Amino acid sequence: AAQQLVARRAFTTTRARLSSPYHYPEGPLSNLPFNPRKKGFAIGYWSYCFVGFFMPFGIAVWQTYHPAK
């Protein structure tokens, strides 16, 4: 029974209809809001990671040692 169900379903997909206004490009990198193949992407990416990781620590140190008002 399980084999019939799998065979009937066949796990197939339909062709991409590129003429449809509702179809988006498929494949790797097509759904990203940035271009990882851009020349300065690596520097921007690692800068973003560095700032995102260390900013909470910097804020905590600043809140600990800044003069009270």
C-alpha positions in Angstrom: 0.0 0.0 0.0 2.8 2.4 0.8 4.6 1.7 -2.4 1.5 2.4 -4.4 1.0 5.7 -2.6 4.6 6.7 -3.3 4.4 5.6 -6.9 1.2 7.5 -7.5 2.5 10.7 -5.9 5.8 10.3 -7.9 7.3 13.3 -6.1 7.5 15.3 -9.3 7.3 19.1 -9.8 6.0 21.1 -12.7 8.1 23.2 -15.0 8.9 26.8 -14.0 6.6 29.2 -15.8 8.8 32.1 -16.4 6.1 34.0 -18.3 3.9 34.1 -15.1 4.2 37.3 -13.1 4.0 35.2 -9.9 7.1 33.1 -10.7 10.4 34.2 -9.2 13.8 33.0 -10.4 15.0 29.7 -8.9 18.3 28.4 -7.9 21.0 29.3 -5.4 21.5 33.0 -4.6 18.3 34.0 -6.2 16.4 34.7 -3.0 19.0 36.7 -1.2 18.6 40.5 -0.7 22.3 41.0 -1.3 24.9 39.9 -3.8 27.6 37.6 -2.3 29.5 37.7 -5.6 30.1 41.5 -5.3 33.8 42.6 -4.9 33.6 43.9 -1.3 31.1 41.4 0.0 33.6 39.5 2.3 34.8 42.7 4.0 31.2 43.9 4.6 30.1 40.5 5.8 32.8 40.0 8.3 32.5 43.6 9.5 28.8 43.1 10.1 29.5 39.9 12.0 32.2 41.6 14.1 30.0 44.6 15.0 27.0 42.4 15.7 28.9 40.2 18.0 30.9 42.8 20.0 28.3 45.6 20.2 26.4 44.0 23.2 29.7 43.8 25.1 30.6 47.4 24.2 27.2 48.6 25.3 27.4 46.7 28.6 30.9 48.1 29.3 29.7 51.6 28.4 26.6 51.3 30.7 28.8 50.0 33.5 31.5 52.8 33.4 29.9 55.9 32.0 29.4 58.7 34.6 26.0 58.8 36.2 23.8 61.8 35.6 
